[in-house]
Amino acid sequence: MHAFDVLGDPVRRRILELLAGGEMTSGAVCEVIREEFGISQPAVSQHLKVLREGGFATVRPEGTRRLYAVNSEPLREIDAWLDRFRRFWTPHLDALATELARGRRERRLRESGEGPTEQGRLP
């Protein structure tokens, strides 16, 4: 299965988000996913299996529990593929960051009484 096929499912993306915070038992993952998506424990187990078989998650037994974690290697491969497309959004994000910084600076100046007034003139 292709990486984007694995990640194309919102349940599997959510599971990876959960696992990004650290190892979780299959029971803990099931509890959150069942609450958020309303699907059965066997369905959650199937999603965990797809993530495991796709290489996105690892599992290790600990007594009677199974602990799942993110495997970052397939995510690095996706990141490398996405790198070809970053030029389409990076300049926009850089411009947004500049505008946000400008807005914060103007707000600080206004609040301190050092910047332009609301009419755009200095006091």
C-alpha positions as CSV (number, residue, x, y, z in Angstrom):
1,M,0.0,0.0,0.0
2,H,1.3,3.5,-0.9
3,A,2.1,5.9,1.9
4,F,-0.6,8.3,0.8
5,D,-3.1,5.5,0.8
6,V,-2.2,4.7,4.4
7,L,-2.4,8.4,5.4
8,G,-5.5,9.1,3.3
9,D,-7.7,7.8,6.0
10,P,-8.6,10.3,8.8
11,V,-8.7,7.6,11.4
12,R,-5.1,6.5,10.6
13,R,-3.9,10.1,10.6
14,R,-5.5,10.7,14.0
15,I,-3.9,7.5,15.3
16,L,-0.5,8.8,14.2
17,E,-1.2,12.1,15.8
18,L,-1.9,10.3,19.1
19,L,1.3,8.2,18.8
20,A,3.4,11.3,18.0
21,G,3.0,12.1,21.7
22,G,4.7,8.9,22.7
23,E,4.0,5.2,23.0
24,M,0.4,4.2,23.7
25,T,-1.3,0.9,24.4
26,S,-3.6,-0.4,21.8
27,G,-6.4,-0.1,24.4
28,A,-5.7,3.6,24.9
29,V,-5.6,4.2,21.2
30,C,-8.9,2.4,20.8
31,E,-10.5,4.4,23.6
32,V,-9.7,7.7,22.0
33,I,-10.6,6.6,18.4
34,R,-13.8,5.0,19.5
35,E,-14.8,8.2,21.3
36,E,-13.9,10.5,18.4
37,F,-15.0,8.4,15.4
38,G,-17.6,6.0,16.9
39,I,-16.0,2.9,15.4
40,S,-15.6,-0.5,17.0
41,Q,-12.5,-1.9,18.7
42,P,-11.9,-4.4,15.8
43,A,-12.1,-1.6,13.3
44,V,-9.5,0.4,15.3
45,S,-7.3,-2.7,15.4
46,Q,-7.5,-3.0,11.7
47,H,-6.3,0.6,11.3
48,L,-3.4,-0.1,13.6
49,K,-2.6,-3.2,11.5
50,V,-2.6,-1.1,8.3
51,L,-0.2,1.5,10.0
52,R,2.0,-1.3,11.2
53,E,2.1,-3.1,7.9
54,G,2.7,0.2,6.1
55,G,5.7,0.8,8.3
56,F,4.2,3.9,10.0
57,A,3.8,2.3,13.4
58,T,5.8,-0.2,15.5
59,V,4.4,-2.4,18.1
60,R,6.1,-4.1,21.0
61,P,4.7,-6.4,23.6
62,E,4.9,-5.5,27.2
63,G,3.4,-8.3,29.3
64,T,-0.2,-8.6,28.1
65,R,-0.2,-5.1,26.5
66,R,0.9,-4.0,23.1
67,L,2.6,-0.7,22.9
68,Y,2.4,1.3,19.6
69,A,4.8,4.0,18.5
70,V,5.4,6.1,15.4
71,N,8.1,4.9,13.0
72,S,9.4,8.1,11.5
73,E,11.1,6.5,8.4
74,P,8.1,6.5,6.1
75,L,7.3,10.1,7.2
76,R,10.8,11.2,6.1
77,E,10.1,9.7,2.7
78,I,6.8,11.6,2.5
79,D,8.7,14.8,3.6
80,A,11.3,14.3,0.8
81,W,8.5,13.8,-1.7
82,L,6.7,17.0,-0.5
83,D,9.9,18.9,-0.7
84,R,9.4,19.3,-4.5
85,F,6.2,21.2,-3.7
86,R,7.3,23.5,-0.8
87,R,8.1,26.3,-3.3
88,F,4.4,26.7,-3.8
89,W,3.5,27.5,-0.2
90,T,6.8,28.6,1.5
91,P,6.8,32.1,0.1
92,H,3.2,32.6,1.2
93,L,3.9,31.3,4.7
94,D,7.0,33.6,4.9
95,A,4.9,36.6,3.8
96,L,2.3,35.6,6.4
97,A,4.9,35.5,9.1
98,T,6.2,38.9,8.1
99,E,2.7,40.4,8.3
100,L,2.0,38.8,11.7
101,A,5.3,40.2,13.0
102,R,4.5,43.6,11.6
103,G,1.0,43.5,13.2
104,R,2.5,42.5,16.6
105,R,5.1,45.3,16.3
106,E,2.5,47.9,15.5
107,R,0.3,46.8,18.3
108,R,3.2,47.0,20.8
109,L,4.0,50.5,19.6
110,R,0.4,51.6,19.8
111,E,0.0,50.2,23.3
112,S,3.2,51.9,24.5
113,G,2.2,55.2,22.9
114,E,5.3,55.3,20.7
115,G,3.7,54.3,17.4
116,P,1.2,55.8,14.9
117,T,-2.2,56.7,16.1
118,E,-5.4,55.2,14.7
119,Q,-5.4,57.9,11.9
120,G,-1.9,56.7,10.9
121,R,-0.1,59.8,12.3
122,L,2.3,60.0,15.1
123,P,0.9,61.7,18.3
